[in-house]
């Protein structure tokens, strides 16, 4: 099992160096600087266990003042390593959001070390805009998104600009950022995947 502190350290490094450093999300720097990003590590090993943590973190986020906790990164280092499984899981997470009657209040975005946009090759550099060190669910407040979009002159251009940024950076440039799972984390994940394949 990857140590809790290491999971958070890897995720924080990715946020600072990639998301903020490359300006992949123009809205991230403000909440990071203000200490309003909450890092929650789920020790779930199954999708069902992770759903319970999703429920708990959604309820915790909506219960806290946005000035103290604007957004939550729910990190799941111990399950859903396969991107297709993770992608399928998102529909279940959205059902939890609906069950809690939080649609229109919160939303869930997805990040994954194997993230792949439809119509792209697995190693396409543009996929890396959404590649986090570990499977991660980003829980966001709708009000915060609305304010950020209103303050940004051309929010529709963010995706296109990000694609251009990644293409200029290239795979070597991305590797130089050192924003993946740490060596310890990678070894644990690889071992876990190997054990699963034997069952």
C-alpha positions as a Markdown table, in Angstrom:
| # | Residue | x | y | z |
|---|---|---|---|---|
| 1 | Unk | 0.0 | 0.0 | 0.0 |
| 2 | Unk | 1.4 | 3.4 | -1.0 |
| 3 | Unk | 1.8 | 5.6 | 2.1 |
| 4 | Unk | -0.9 | 8.3 | 2.5 |
| 5 | Unk | 1.6 | 11.1 | 2.7 |
| 6 | Unk | 3.4 | 10.0 | -0.5 |
| 7 | Unk | 0.1 | 9.9 | -2.4 |
| 8 | Unk | -0.7 | 13.5 | -1.4 |
| 9 | Unk | 2.9 | 14.7 | -2.1 |
| 10 | Unk | 2.8 | 13.2 | -5.6 |
| 11 | Unk | -0.6 | 14.7 | -6.3 |
| 12 | Unk | 0.4 | 18.1 | -4.9 |
| 13 | Unk | 3.6 | 18.1 | -7.1 |
| 14 | Unk | 1.5 | 17.3 | -10.1 |
| 15 | Unk | -0.9 | 20.1 | -9.3 |
| 16 | Unk | 1.9 | 22.6 | -8.9 |
| 17 | Unk | 4.2 | 21.6 | -11.7 |
| 18 | Unk | 1.7 | 20.5 | -14.4 |
| 19 | Unk | -1.8 | 21.9 | -13.7 |
| 20 | Unk | -0.6 | 25.3 | -12.4 |
| 21 | Unk | 2.9 | 25.3 | -13.9 |
| 22 | Unk | 1.6 | 24.7 | -17.5 |
| 23 | Unk | -1.6 | 26.7 | -16.8 |
| 24 | Unk | -3.7 | 23.7 | -17.8 |
| 25 | Unk | -6.4 | 25.0 | -15.5 |
| 26 | Unk | -6.4 | 28.9 | -15.2 |
| 27 | Unk | -8.6 | 28.6 | -12.1 |
| 28 | Unk | -6.4 | 26.2 | -10.1 |
| 29 | Unk | -3.7 | 28.6 | -8.9 |
| 30 | Unk | -6.1 | 30.8 | -6.8 |
| 31 | Unk | -7.6 | 28.0 | -4.7 |
| 32 | Unk | -4.2 | 26.4 | -4.3 |
| 33 | Unk | -2.5 | 29.6 | -3.1 |
| 34 | Unk | -5.4 | 30.1 | -0.6 |
| 35 | Unk | -5.1 | 26.6 | 0.7 |
| 36 | Unk | -8.6 | 25.8 | -0.4 |
| 37 | Unk | -7.8 | 22.4 | -2.0 |
| 38 | Unk | -8.6 | 19.4 | 0.2 |
| 39 | Unk | -6.6 | 16.2 | -0.5 |
| 40 | Unk | -8.5 | 13.1 | 0.5 |
| 41 | Unk | -6.9 | 9.7 | 0.1 |
| 42 | Unk | -9.3 | 6.8 | -0.3 |
| 43 | Unk | -8.0 | 3.4 | 0.8 |
| 44 | Unk | -10.7 | 1.7 | -1.1 |
| 45 | Unk | -9.7 | -1.5 | -3.0 |
| 46 | Unk | -13.0 | -1.9 | -4.8 |
| 47 | Unk | -15.3 | 0.4 | -6.8 |
| 48 | Unk | -18.1 | -0.2 | -4.2 |
| 49 | Unk | -15.8 | 1.0 | -1.3 |
| 50 | Unk | -14.7 | 4.0 | -3.4 |
| 51 | Unk | -18.4 | 4.9 | -3.9 |
| 52 | Unk | -18.8 | 5.2 | -0.1 |
| 53 | Unk | -15.8 | 7.5 | 0.0 |
| 54 | Unk | -17.2 | 9.6 | -2.8 |
| 55 | Unk | -20.5 | 9.9 | -0.9 |
| 56 | Unk | -18.6 | 11.0 | 2.3 |
| 57 | Unk | -16.4 | 13.5 | 0.5 |
| 58 | Unk | -19.3 | 15.1 | -1.4 |
| 59 | Unk | -21.2 | 15.5 | 1.9 |
| 60 | Unk | -18.1 | 16.9 | 3.6 |
| 61 | Unk | -17.4 | 19.4 | 0.8 |
| 62 | Unk | -20.9 | 20.8 | 0.8 |
| 63 | Unk | -20.9 | 21.1 | 4.6 |
| 64 | Unk | -17.8 | 23.3 | 4.7 |
| 65 | Unk | -17.6 | 26.9 | 3.9 |
| 66 | Unk | -16.1 | 27.4 | 0.4 |
| 67 | Unk | -13.6 | 29.9 | 1.8 |
| 68 | Unk | -12.1 | 27.0 | 3.8 |
| 69 | Unk | -12.5 | 24.2 | 1.3 |
| 70 | Unk | -13.4 | 25.2 | -2.3 |
| 71 | Unk | -12.6 | 21.9 | -3.9 |
| 72 | Unk | -11.6 | 18.3 | -3.1 |
| 73 | Unk | -9.2 | 15.9 | -4.9 |
| 74 | Unk | -10.3 | 12.4 | -3.9 |
| 75 | Unk | -7.3 | 10.2 | -4.7 |
| 76 | Unk | -7.8 | 6.4 | -5.1 |
| 77 | Unk | -4.3 | 4.8 | -5.4 |
| 78 | Unk | -5.5 | 1.3 | -4.6 |
| 79 | Unk | -8.2 | 0.6 | -7.2 |
| 80 | Unk | -9.4 | 1.3 | -10.7 |
| 81 | Unk | -6.0 | 1.3 | -12.2 |
| 82 | Unk | -7.5 | 0.4 | -15.6 |
| 83 | Unk | -8.8 | 3.6 | -17.3 |
| 84 | Unk | -11.8 | 1.9 | -18.9 |
| 85 | Unk | -12.9 | 0.5 | -15.5 |
| 86 | Unk | -12.4 | 4.0 | -14.0 |
| 87 | Unk | -14.3 | 5.6 | -16.8 |
| 88 | Unk | -17.2 | 3.2 | -16.2 |
| 89 | Unk | -17.1 | 4.0 | -12.5 |
| 90 | Unk | -17.9 | 7.7 | -13.2 |
| 91 | Unk | -21.5 | 7.0 | -14.0 |
| 92 | Unk | -21.9 | 5.4 | -10.6 |
| 93 | Unk | -20.2 | 8.4 | -8.9 |
| 94 | Unk | -22.6 | 10.7 | -10.7 |
| 95 | Unk | -25.6 | 8.6 | -9.4 |
| 96 | Unk | -24.3 | 9.1 | -5.9 |
| 97 | Unk | -24.3 | 12.9 | -6.6 |
| 98 | Unk | -27.9 | 12.7 | -7.8 |
| 99 | Unk | -28.9 | 10.5 | -4.8 |
| 100 | Unk | -27.6 | 13.2 | -2.5 |
| 101 | Unk | -29.6 | 15.8 | -4.4 |
| 102 | Unk | -26.4 | 17.7 | -5.1 |
| 103 | Unk | -26.7 | 18.0 | -8.9 |
| 104 | Unk | -26.3 | 21.7 | -9.8 |
| 105 | Unk | -24.4 | 22.2 | -6.5 |
| 106 | Unk | -21.4 | 20.0 | -7.0 |
| 107 | Unk | -19.9 | 18.2 | -10.0 |
| 108 | Unk | -17.3 | 15.4 | -10.4 |
| 109 | Unk | -14.4 | 15.6 | -12.9 |
| 110 | Unk | -12.1 | 12.8 | -13.6 |
| 111 | Unk | -8.3 | 12.4 | -13.8 |
| 112 | Unk | -6.3 | 9.2 | -14.3 |
| 113 | Unk | -2.7 | 8.1 | -15.0 |
| 114 | Unk | -4.1 | 6.3 | -18.1 |
| 115 | Unk | -6.6 | 9.0 | -19.2 |
| 116 | Unk | -7.4 | 8.8 | -22.9 |
| 117 | Unk | -9.7 | 11.1 | -24.9 |
| 118 | Unk | -12.0 | 9.4 | -27.4 |
| 119 | Unk | -10.4 | 9.2 | -30.8 |
| 120 | Unk | -6.8 | 9.5 | -29.6 |
| 121 | Unk | -4.0 | 7.0 | -29.4 |
| 122 | Unk | -3.0 | 5.9 | -25.9 |
| 123 | Unk | 0.4 | 7.7 | -26.1 |
| 124 | Unk | -1.0 | 10.9 | -27.6 |
| 125 | Unk | 0.5 | 13.7 | -25.6 |
| 126 | Unk | -2.8 | 15.6 | -25.5 |
| 127 | Unk | -4.2 | 12.9 | -23.2 |
| 128 | Unk | -1.7 | 14.1 | -20.5 |
| 129 | Unk | -3.7 | 17.2 | -19.7 |
| 130 | Unk | -5.9 | 14.9 | -17.7 |
| 131 | Unk | -3.3 | 12.5 | -16.4 |
| 132 | Unk | -2.8 | 12.6 | -12.7 |
| 133 | Unk | -0.4 | 10.4 | -10.7 |
| 134 | Unk | -3.2 | 8.2 | -9.4 |
| 135 | Unk | -6.9 | 7.7 | -10.2 |
| 136 | Unk | -8.5 | 10.9 | -8.9 |
| 137 | Unk | -12.0 | 12.4 | -8.7 |
| 138 | Unk | -12.1 | 16.1 | -8.6 |
| 139 | Unk | -15.1 | 17.4 | -6.6 |
| 140 | Unk | -16.0 | 20.9 | -7.6 |
| 141 | Unk | -18.6 | 23.5 | -6.5 |
| 142 | Unk | -20.8 | 24.7 | -9.4 |
| 143 | Unk | -20.8 | 28.3 | -7.9 |
| 144 | Unk | -17.0 | 28.4 | -8.0 |
| 145 | Unk | -16.9 | 27.2 | -11.6 |
| 146 | Unk | -19.5 | 29.8 | -12.6 |
| 147 | Unk | -17.5 | 32.6 | -11.0 |
| 148 | Unk | -14.2 | 31.4 | -12.5 |
| 149 | Unk | -15.7 | 31.1 | -16.0 |
| 150 | Unk | -17.3 | 34.6 | -15.7 |
| 151 | Unk | -13.9 | 36.0 | -14.8 |
| 152 | Unk | -12.1 | 34.3 | -17.7 |
| 153 | Unk | -12.4 | 36.1 | -21.0 |
| 154 | Unk | -12.6 | 33.0 | -23.3 |
| 155 | Unk | -13.2 | 29.8 | -21.3 |
| 156 | Unk | -14.0 | 27.8 | -24.5 |
| 157 | Unk | -10.4 | 28.3 | -25.6 |
| 158 | Unk | -8.9 | 26.5 | -22.6 |
| 159 | Unk | -9.1 | 23.0 | -24.1 |
| 160 | Unk | -7.6 | 24.1 | -27.4 |
| 161 | Unk | -4.8 | 26.1 | -25.7 |
| 162 | Unk | -4.0 | 23.1 | -23.6 |
| 163 | Unk | -3.7 | 20.8 | -26.6 |
| 164 | Unk | -1.2 | 23.3 | -28.1 |
| 165 | Unk | 0.7 | 23.5 | -24.9 |
| 166 | Unk | 1.1 | 19.7 | -24.7 |
| 167 | Unk | 2.1 | 19.4 | -28.3 |
| 168 | Unk | 4.8 | 22.0 | -27.8 |
| 169 | Unk | 6.0 | 20.3 | -24.6 |
| 170 | Unk | 6.1 | 16.8 | -26.1 |
| 171 | Unk | 6.6 | 13.5 | -24.2 |
| 172 | Unk | 10.2 | 14.4 | -23.1 |
| 173 | Unk | 9.1 | 17.7 | -21.7 |
| 174 | Unk | 6.3 | 16.1 | -19.8 |
| 175 | Unk | 8.7 | 13.4 | -18.4 |
| 176 | Unk | 11.1 | 16.2 | -17.3 |
| 177 | Unk | 8.3 | 17.6 | -15.1 |
| 178 | Unk | 8.5 | 14.4 | -12.9 |
| 179 | Unk | 4.8 | 14.6 | -12.1 |
| 180 | Unk | 3.8 | 10.9 | -12.2 |
| 181 | Unk | 3.5 | 8.5 | -9.3 |
| 182 | Unk | 6.8 | 8.3 | -7.3 |
| 183 | Unk | 9.0 | 5.3 | -7.8 |
| 184 | Unk | 7.7 | 3.8 | -4.6 |
| 185 | Unk | 4.1 | 4.4 | -5.7 |
| 186 | Unk | 4.7 | 2.9 | -9.2 |
| 187 | Unk | 6.3 | -0.2 | -7.7 |
| 188 | Unk | 3.3 | -0.8 | -5.4 |
| 189 | Unk | 0.8 | -0.2 | -8.2 |
| 190 | Unk | 2.7 | -2.5 | -10.5 |
| 191 | Unk | 2.8 | -5.2 | -7.8 |
| 192 | Unk | -1.0 | -4.8 | -7.2 |
| 193 | Unk | -1.8 | -5.1 | -10.9 |
| 194 | Unk | 0.4 | -8.2 | -11.1 |
| 195 | Unk | -1.3 | -9.9 | -8.1 |
| 196 | Unk | -4.8 | -9.1 | -9.6 |
| 197 | Unk | -3.8 | -10.6 | -13.0 |
| 198 | Unk | -2.9 | -13.9 | -11.2 |
| 199 | Unk | -6.3 | -14.2 | -9.6 |
